[in-house]
Amino acid sequence: MNATLIIENLKCGGCAATIKKGLLSLDHVEKVEVAVDSSEVTYEASSDVSDAVKEKLSKMGYPMVGDKNTLGHKAKSFVSCAIGRMES
C-alpha cells in the first residue's frame, strides 16, 4: 500500500529526517519519502496503517492539512526539526 499525505509545519531537511525516522519506527511502514517543497509525505506499508501514520505525524507536530494546527503542534514541529538537524 502506498499513500501520500500533505502536512503542516514542514520546514526543512531536519523536519524531513525526523519524520522519516518516526514513521519508519511504526510496524509495517517500509519506505518513507518527504518532499519539503510541497509538504508531502509518501510512505509504503505492507498493511493499512494510515491512522497510525496520521497519529504519529500529529504527535511529532505535523498534522494533516485541514486538521487543527495548534500552537502545540507548531512547538512540537520546531523541536522535531531541531532534533532532525542535529541527527542528520
C-alpha positions in Angstrom: 0.0 0.0 0.0 1.3 3.5 -0.9 -0.1 6.7 0.3 0.8 10.4 0.1 -0.2 12.9 2.8 0.1 16.7 2.8 1.1 18.0 6.2 1.5 21.3 8.1 4.7 22.8 9.6 7.2 21.0 7.3 10.1 23.5 7.0 13.4 21.8 6.2 15.5 18.7 5.9 15.7 18.5 9.7 11.9 18.1 9.8 12.1 15.5 6.9 14.7 13.5 8.8 12.6 13.4 12.0 9.5 12.4 10.0 11.3 9.6 8.2 12.8 8.2 11.4 9.4 8.4 13.2 7.3 6.8 10.5 9.9 4.0 9.9 9.6 3.1 13.6 6.0 2.1 13.0 5.1 -1.5 12.3 4.5 -2.3 8.6 6.0 1.0 7.3 8.7 0.1 4.9 9.6 3.2 3.0 9.2 7.0 3.6 9.9 9.9 1.3 9.4 13.5 2.3 9.1 16.4 -0.2 9.9 19.6 1.8 8.9 22.0 -1.1 5.4 20.5 -1.4 4.9 19.4 2.3 4.2 15.8 1.1 4.9 12.6 2.9 4.7 9.5 0.9 5.0 6.1 2.6 4.9 2.5 1.6 3.4 -0.1 4.0 2.6 -3.8 4.0 -0.8 -3.2 5.5 -3.2 -0.3 6.1 -1.5 1.8 8.8 -3.0 5.2 7.7 -4.5 6.0 11.1 -1.2 5.2 12.9 0.8 7.3 10.4 -1.5 10.3 10.8 -1.4 10.0 14.6 2.4 9.7 14.7 2.8 12.8 12.4 0.4 14.8 14.6 2.2 13.8 17.8 5.5 14.9 16.2 3.9 18.3 15.3 3.0 17.7 11.7 -0.9 17.5 11.4 -2.6 16.9 8.1 -3.6 20.0 6.1 -7.2 20.7 7.1 -6.7 19.3 10.6 -6.2 21.6 13.6 -2.7 23.1 13.6 -2.4 24.3 17.2 0.3 26.2 18.9 1.3 22.8 20.5 1.7 21.3 17.0 3.9 24.2 15.9 6.1 23.9 19.1 6.5 20.2 18.6 7.4 20.6 15.0 10.1 23.1 16.0 11.6 20.7 18.4 11.3 17.8 15.9 13.0 20.0 13.3 15.9 20.8 15.7 16.4 17.2 16.6 16.4 16.1 13.0 19.0 18.7 12.1 21.3 17.5 14.9 20.9 13.8 13.9 21.3 14.3 10.2 
